[in-house]
């Protein structure tokens, strides 16, 4: 890519817009997006202090709301509005990505495995980039978030960028994308 | 029934409203400060030079409660840790009233610097304040300790520096900044070593973040672990179980 307004760049932006619009095309898709967003947010927030989350939830699963609200406050106090905003944005993007991935997987089943092979690495890469800090915590690196650049915000931005690239590449999952030449 | 695969105005509004509600809920819980903030100043304090059956060195560490209390609560903390502040203001006052002041448990404050650059220096401040007041006015340490957590700011760890901790110390009655400074200069290395010992004990106990706790029944040698600012009921249950163990 040589400039910011190349045909490939424009096509990517158009595909990204199409990818965001796809969940609005049926009630089921909208519901899937909503649920995936909520679940992703809960998992991301709980993974910021895995040992605490596991202890609270194994003792009483109804304390989920306590754990999520307490850790939401901790993420904000530790990383500021940018950190908590990135977590929320990542959850929302994942909601859209999961809905679109479901459609892609269904299409891939009909048309062959090549598309499926194309989306799985994208999802895995984005997921790992975002929750990596939580995984570090689970592995026993105390203060993992604090030692990461910008207290983990760089990692979160990386995850969001990967997801956006994935969504822009796939576009509307009902259509095949043809790269402009 | 609306046609499938169409973007209806209703769905667009629903998606927009849902996104705003999601963002609003996150912002609400992020900015909601602890409502029932209390400060706990214990009734009884003591010092000890022993090492407990669990392997925790007590020399120089602030201890609250009766020496004869059957349960030890090892409390690893960091003055820069917001989750520790939540424990201090929401749970510790009730645990203190129901268990420490009642002679059922004693709390040993240990350092586990893990949040920011000033975590270790702030722990050294704490130890030096305790050294100055442990014999004559131990409650002064808890006033200082509470003021240090009160000083935490809403954004980042930049608030924690020499200036802030000097000012907290100056404002705490019965604590001399000059004496605390002398302790930091002369005994700094030894105190940092003992802070490393605390952190190593936490790691070997499997504590992976602050606040972290080990509850230990000194008679039966039974121990249990609690991590994070959990609700009071969780602490009360765990303390009851360890006491009976």
Interface residues (C-beta under 8 A of the other chain):
Chain A: X21 X23 X24 X25 X26 X27 X30 X33 X34 X37 X38 X41 X49 X50 X51 X52 X55 X56 X59 X63 X66 X68 X69 X70 X72 X73 X74 X75 X76 X77 X78 X80 X81 X84 X87 X88 X91 X92 X137 X140 X142 X143 X146 X174
Chain B: X4 X5 X6 X7 X11 X12 X14 X15 X18 X19 X22 X23 X26 X27 X29 X30 X31 X32 X82 X83 X86 X112 X114 X115 X116 X152 X154 X155 X156 X203 X207 X208 X209 X210 X226 X227 X228 X229 X230 X231 X234 X237
